[in-house]
């Protein structure tokens, strides 16, 4: 009998707690996600902004032409590295082609960028950032021809377009007149063609 009275009292206490206004069980209580994130070190709303300065824009833009995995045969077998060819330029008349090799891709890209900056050239362009005259160049089996064109923009493909875009040259028609598809050779042929530019077109030598 005493057990029944005690059980009835417990039931009445539980019902009274549930019926009480503003009483919410632990399971039904909503979770404050923002507070939970703050306790764990997460971002807080309305907090202070970062004091870090904005990242400075790099002086030269770059674009990767090709990434290859190369092997070197040693006594213990083969050692693999990565070879990266890229073009770097400031789009204001300076451009260069670089090649880098390393065991890691990021390190190879860094080496190629330093090589491109080391072999940077300055192009003799017109006021409209075009070329003053037609020029032709050959590197290995790659042959290209560059011709100025009025108000046609940049008409070029393959690695020639990449080099001319990063150099900032426009209103030029480029033509690859060889079957070579090696992007590195085509880019270096383009660099040679741009190096041969003069602000005044050379006059032909009069024959006697």
Secondary structure as GFF3:
##gff-version 3
##sequence-region A 1 208
A	DSSP	alpha_helix	2	19	.	.	.	ID=ss1
A	DSSP	alpha_helix	33	39	.	.	.	ID=ss2
A	DSSP	beta_strand	61	74	.	.	.	ID=ss3
A	DSSP	beta_strand	77	89	.	.	.	ID=ss4
A	DSSP	beta_strand	94	102	.	.	.	ID=ss5
A	DSSP	alpha_helix	105	118	.	.	.	ID=ss6
A	DSSP	beta_strand	121	122	.	.	.	ID=ss7
A	DSSP	beta_strand	135	139	.	.	.	ID=ss8
A	DSSP	beta_strand	142	148	.	.	.	ID=ss9
A	DSSP	beta_strand	154	155	.	.	.	ID=ss10
A	DSSP	alpha_helix	158	167	.	.	.	ID=ss11
A	DSSP	beta_strand	172	176	.	.	.	ID=ss12
A	DSSP	alpha_helix	183	195	.	.	.	ID=ss13
###
